[in-house]
Every structure is written in C-alpha cells, then in structure tokens.
Amino acid sequence: MNWEELTANQFPEAVAKAGGVCLLPLSCIERHGHHLPLGTDMFIGHDLCRRAAALEPAIVFPDLIFTQILEARHYPGTVALDPDLILRLLDNVCREIAAMA
C-alpha cells in the first residue's frame, strides 16, 4: 500500500492491516556516471520497499530523497542538503509517521 494513494478514509484501515508498519524509502538524487539517471537510488529504494510490502503488510511512505550525499554535491543535478537539516527532517517525518500508527 502506498501512503500517497490512500484516501483519508482508507488510511486507518490500512494502518490496522499493516499492523502499524511503515516503510520509509531513503535515497538521494545524484550523478551515477554518464549512463544512469539521477534518480537511480530512488528507484532502487522504492522498489525494495514495494517488494517488502508485497511479502508482509506495510504502508510504503513516499520517497524521501533528502539523505547525505555531500561528496557529490558539485555534480549537476545532485540534491545535497546540510546534515543537520536532514536529521531534523527525518526526525520530524518519523514522528509524523509514528503519530499515525
């Protein structure tokens, strides 16, 4: 079950069906050579969570692409946020998810 595809009315039942389990795909947007798209990590992270949710009931949260990738920030297309902001964002997102369970 994808979080963003649920309606507000469907959400409580989905949480109950998943036993309160939510998977949070973490990735980054960065250069992967000349042959792969910037979203390669995002595609892999989301697919892993989708496959896990197919095996065991879980809600898959929308992709969180803001993780640490400071070493690649000089490449075109890379999204690199400051580490303290990433931690604050992740903490806030996880608290919001936990409040729904």
C-alpha positions in Angstrom: 0.0 0.0 0.0 1.4 3.3 -1.0 0.7 6.1 1.5 0.1 8.7 -1.1 -2.5 6.5 -2.9 -4.7 6.1 0.2 -7.6 8.3 0.9 -8.1 9.8 4.4 -11.0 7.3 4.9 -8.9 4.3 3.8 -5.9 5.3 5.9 -7.0 3.9 9.4 -7.9 0.6 7.9 -4.6 0.4 6.0 -2.6 1.2 9.2 -4.5 -1.6 11.0 -3.9 -4.1 8.2 -0.2 -3.2 8.1 0.0 -3.6 11.9 1.3 -0.1 12.1 4.3 -0.9 9.9 5.5 1.8 7.6 8.5 1.5 5.3 10.4 4.7 4.5 12.4 4.6 1.3 15.5 6.7 1.8 17.6 7.7 -1.2 19.3 10.6 -2.8 19.4 12.3 -6.1 22.9 12.2 -7.5 25.1 11.6 -10.5 25.6 7.9 -11.4 28.0 8.2 -14.2 27.0 9.1 -17.8 24.7 6.2 -18.2 22.2 6.2 -15.3 19.5 8.7 -14.3 19.9 10.9 -11.3 17.1 9.1 -9.5 18.7 5.6 -9.6 19.0 5.4 -5.8 15.3 6.5 -5.5 14.1 3.8 -8.0 16.0 1.1 -6.1 14.9 2.2 -2.6 11.3 2.5 -3.6 11.3 -0.9 -5.4 12.9 -2.6 -2.4 10.2 -1.2 -0.1 7.5 -2.1 -2.6 8.8 -5.7 -2.8 9.0 -6.0 1.0 5.4 -4.7 1.3 4.3 -7.4 -1.1 5.7 -10.0 1.2 4.5 -8.6 4.5 1.7 -6.0 5.0 3.2 -2.5 5.3 2.4 1.0 4.1 5.1 2.5 1.9 5.8 6.1 2.6 6.6 8.4 -0.3 10.3 8.5 -1.3 12.4 10.6 1.0 15.2 11.7 -1.3 17.0 14.0 1.1 19.8 12.0 2.5 23.6 12.7 2.8 25.4 13.0 -0.5 27.7 15.9 0.2 30.7 14.3 -1.7 28.7 14.5 -4.9 27.2 18.0 -4.5 29.4 19.5 -7.2 27.8 17.3 -9.9 25.0 18.8 -11.9 21.6 17.6 -10.7 22.7 16.4 -7.3 20.5 17.4 -4.4 22.6 17.8 -1.2 21.2 19.3 1.9 23.1 20.1 5.1 23.4 17.1 7.5 21.7 18.9 10.4 18.7 19.7 8.2 18.5 16.1 7.0 18.4 14.8 10.6 15.8 17.3 11.6 13.7 16.4 8.6 14.0 12.7 9.2 13.2 13.1 12.9 10.1 15.1 12.0 8.9 12.7 9.3 9.3 9.7 11.6 7.4 11.4 14.4 4.6 12.2 12.0 4.5 8.6 10.8 4.6 7.3 14.4 1.6 9.5 15.3 -0.5 7.7 12.7 0.2 4.2 14.0 
